[in-house]
Amino acid sequence: MRVLVVNAGSSSLKLRLLDESDQVVWSHDAPAPDRLSDADVAKLLLEAPEADAVGHRVVHDGGEFHAPVLLDDDVLDRLEQFTDLAPLHQPPAVRVARITVGVLSRLPAVACFDTTFHRTLPPAAVTYPLPAAWREEFPLRRYGFHGLSHAWVARRVSELAGGVPERLVSCHLGAGSSLTAIQQGRAVDTTMGFTPLEGVMMATRSGSVDPGLLLWLIRHAGLDPAEVERGLEYESGLAGLAGTADLRDVLAQAAAGANSAALAVEVLLRSLRAGVAAMATALNGIDALAFTGGIGENAPAIRARVAAGLTFLGVTVDAELNQTCQPDAEITASDGSVRVFVIAAREDREIARGVRDTLAHAGDATRSWTESASGTADLFSTL
């Protein structure tokens, strides 16, 4: 089955066509969906080579979908209602999925969720210590994100290591970043929570901050909730400390002596080291550490400095291997007791897997696909 993978994020639209062996036979990267019209998106989709099915990355399942699901208008309507839980990611994913269902109505489409991999988190890891009345009325729990990436890391590290690691910490570091503790292939803890805003510092997102600070800004500084949300989502992290969300620029500025950039790097490193240590605590130790994502794969200086702060856990990297490696690769130092890997992010392969598994068990549902999608298809009949 050839699967067209559609990854509509907050900063780009990535299209990949995977063949039966999961080889990428066609790809296209476009600007963020909010910079493209519906007609632009439809044109890109129609330019893709012939596929047998479509897989969409969707960040949040809202606690309703515990596995990949066939898309139709009703499911898309439900997914749209979870926008408040992932305001940067859910709107572009749902919008592009609607367009895809319209212009490629002959193909079954499946939503694969970043939350699914974290369904194995134990109760203590998903429960917030909040009033019982709140937890009973609202879906207040840790969901976890980047699950498609963490799932691929767990699979790929197992291949490279010659077996499933007992205790693996997966670090997805990019514009958005999260760490996940994986025990024998199953997620047991993670840094992101109810939304993709919790956890380590990111490009434009703050990560975890004192909730009392936010209450103070609203009650005493006069900021309204919308201002606070905008600041936390778009104006914090690297952008807030160094004036740019691009880590390459931040590192260059820090090397040139810019104090604000140097501070941003130190805050990032502190956040990442603390996150890895917390995940190691959830695992009662660590046997393997993996870096993935745009920063994880392409910033050897960050990998080296994160590792330098984790030697007490047995993490050390070979300086030359770290500097010159091309993913997928191992960069463990000769005296390291923790195996360290750099893994290319391949959410597309996890999505393709989810699509194939879903359709294999869908039975008659796939044969009625055109009818179920016809409502949306009519919207795009003239594009």
N, C-alpha and C positions, 0 to 999 in steps of 0.2 A: 504494500500500500504506500503510495506516494502522498506525503502529508505536507501541505502548505502551512507553515507555522507563522502566526501573526502575533508579534509582540509590540503592542501599542503602549508605550510608556509615556512618562511626563516629559521626556527630553528627546525622544526619537520614535520612529515607526520602523521596526525591523521585520523584513519578510525573508523567510528561508523556505526553500523547497527541499525536503529530504526524501531520498529514494528508499527503496525497500531495505537497503543496508544502512540506513541512517547517514548516508553521505550527502553533503550539501551540494546539490546540482544547480542551484540558482539562488541568488540572494540579492536583496536590494535594501539599502538603508535610506530613509527619508527623514525630513525634519519632524519635529514634534507634531502630533495630529492637530493640535490647536492652531498650527500655522498652515494647515491644509484644509481646503474646502472639501465637502462631501464628494464633489465631482473629481477632485484631485485624487482622493483616496480610492474611489471606484476605478479610476483609470489605472492606478498602480496595480490594483488587484487583478484587473483584466489583462494586464501585461505579463502576469506570471504564467509560466508554462503549465501544462495540464497537470492537475492533481486529482487524487481520489477522495480526499477529505481535507478539512481545515481544522487546525488547532489554535486556540486563542489562549494567551496568557492573561489571566484575570487575577488581580491581587487578592481580593477579599471575597470569601464565600458567605459572609454574614452569619456563619454558624449553621446554615441551612443545607449546604451541599458538601457531603463528606467525601466526595470522590468526583472525578471529572464527569461532566454532564452534557448531554446533547442540548444544543441551543435552539430555542424557538422564541417567539415573541414573549410568551409568558415568563420564561426563564430570564430573558433580557430585562423585562420589567422588574423582576425581583432583584436582579443584580444592580440595577440602577438605584434601588432604594438603599444600597449600602454605601452610597457616595460619601456620606459624612464620616464613615469609618476609614476611608482612604481617599481623601479629596484630591491628591495629586495624581492618583493612578486609576481609580475606578472610572471616572468620566471618559477619558480617552479610550480605555479598553472597551467599554460598553458601546460607545459611539462607533468605533471602527468595526466591532462585531456586528452591529446592526447593518452597517453598510455592506459588510461581507456576506451576511445572510441574504441581503437583497440582490447583490450583483452576481453572487456565486450560489444561487438558490438550488442548483442541481446537486451540490455537494453537501454531505452531512458536515456539520460544524460542531466542535466540542470545546467547551470551556475547561481549562485546566487551571487549578488554583494554587497560588503561592501558600495558602494556608493548609493544604491537605497534608503535607509531610509532617506537620506539627500536631496532627490528631493523636499521636501516641504520647504526648506530654502527660505526665501524671497529674493528679488533682492538685498537689501542692505547687506545681509549676504554673498552672493556669489560673489559680484562684488569687484574686486581689483581696486584701484584708479590709473590705469595705462593709458598711452597714448591710445587714441581711435584707432589709426592705429594698435597698437598691439592687442587690444581686438577684433578688427574686423577680423584680419588675423589669429589669433591663439585662441585656446579654453582656454583662460586664465580666470579661475573662481575657486571659492572654491568648491570642490567636496565633501569633508568630507569622513571619513572612519570609520571602526569598526561598520558600520551601522547594520550588523546582530546582533552584541552583544547589541548595544544600543536599537534596536527594541525589543529584548527579555527582556531586563531590563524594558522597558516601560510596556510591557505586564505583566511581573511577579510582578512588584511593584504594578500595578493596582489590581492584584489578592490579594496580601497580605494586601494592604491598604483598600480593600473593595470598590474600585472605582478608576477611572482614576484621578491621581493628576493633578491639574491645572498647577502646575509649578514644573517640575522635572529636576534635574541635574544628568545625568548619567556619572559616571567616570569609563571608561575602562582602568585599569592600569595593564600593563604587560611589556613584552619586548618592545612593542609599546604601546603608551598610547594616549587616546584622551578623551575629555569631550564633552558632547552634551546637549544643552538646549532643553527640550521637553515640549511643551505646549499642554495639553490635548491629549497626544499621538503622536503629530507631531513635528518633529525636526524643530527648528527655528534658531539655531545657533550651531556652533561646532568649535573645536580648530584646527583640521587638515584642510588643504586647497587644493591647486592644486595637492600636493603630500602628502604622509604620513610622510613628514619630518617636516611640520609646527606644531606649537603648543607647548605643554608642553615638558619638558625634558624627555628623555626615557633611555633605557638601553645602546644602542650604538649610538642613534641619538640625535642630539643637541636640537631638537625643534627649536622654532623661535629664530633667532639671527639677528642682524643688517645687512641688505643687503650691507650696505656700508663697513662693515668689510670684507665681502667676496670679494667685488670688490678690496679692498685694498690688500688682500692676492694675488689676481691674478695680479694686475697691479704693485704693489710695492714690494711684497715679492717673486715674481717670481713663485708662484705655478700655475700649469696648472689646468684647470677645472676638469680633472679627479682626481687629487690629492685632490682638495677641496671636490668633491663629495664623495670620499672614506672617507675622514676625517669626514664629516658631517654624513654619513650613518653608518659607522662601528667603528669609533674611538672616538666618542664624548659621551655625556650623562654620565651615571655612569662610563662607561669604561674610558672615557677621564679624569674624575676627580679623580676616586678612583682606576683605574687600573683593575677593574673587572666589568662586566655587571650584575653580580648576586647580587641583593639587599640583600640577606641573608648574603653574605660575607661582603658587604659594612657596614651593620648594626653591624655585629660582630667586624669588624675592628674599627668602630667608638666607640663602647663600650669599646674597648681595648685601646683607646686613640689616634688612628691614625688621625691626623689632616686632611689629604686629604679626608678620608672617611667621617669624620664629616662635612666637607665643602660640599661634594657631597650630603649628606642627607639634609642639609639646603637649598641648591640650588633647590633640588627636591621639598621640601616642599613649598618653595617660589613660584615655578612654578605652583604647583597644587593649592595652595590657590588662586593665582591670576587668574588661569583658572576658578575655581568655581565661584569666584566673577564676572568675566566677563560673564559667562553663566547666573548668577543670574540677572545681569544687562539686558541681552536680554529678560529675563522673567518678569522684573519689580518685582523681589522678588523670593522667593523659598519656596516651601511647602514640598519637599522631595528631599533627596540626596541619591544616591545609588552608592556603590562600587562594582566593578566586575573585572574579569581578575585575573591573577596569583598573582599580588601584591594586588589588591583590596580585594581579598578573603582571602589571607594568611598572610598579614602583619598588624596585629592589631596596632602595634606601629605607622605605617604611617597613618592609619585611625585616630587614636587618635590625632596625632599631626597636621594633616590637619584640623580636626574639631576644635582643640584648637585655631587655627588662624581664625576661621570663626564664633566665638561666636557673633560678631556684626550682623550676619545674622540670629541668632537664632539657630545655629547648636551646639548641645552638644550631647555627647554620654555617655552611661552608661559604666563605666570602666570595670565592671565585665562582662557584656554582650558582650562588644567589645572584650575582651580577650578570652572568652570561646565559642563564637558563632560558629555554623556550618551553612554555607549557605543552604537554604535561611532563613534569620533571620532579625529581627528588633533590632537595638541597640540604639534607642533613649533614652536619659536620661529623667528622670521624669519632669525636668523643661525645656525640649527642645521644641521649637515651630516648628522646622523642623523635620519631620520624617526621620530617617536615616536607610538604609537597606544595608545588604551584600547579594549579589545575585550571585549564581554560573553561570559562563558564559555558555550559552547553544546556541551557534551559530548553533549547529547541529539541534536543534528543529526549528529554523527559516528557515534553509536551507530545511529541510524536508517539512515544510509548503509551501515554495516557489515551491518546486518540484511538490507537489500534486496540487497546484493551477494552475501551468503552464500546467501540463499534462491534467488537467480537462478541460482546454480551448483549448487544442492543436488539438483536433479532429483527422483528418486523418494524421496529422504530425507524431504522435507517431507510426502509423502503417507503415509508410515508413522509420522508423528509421534505419533499417539495411541497406537499400540502400544508405541513405545519409551518413552513417558512413563507407561505404565499403572501401573508399580510404585509410583511416587511418588504418582500420582493417587489410588490406593486409600487412602493415608494421610489424605487430606483429604476423603474422600467425605462425611463427616458434618458438615463445617464450614459 
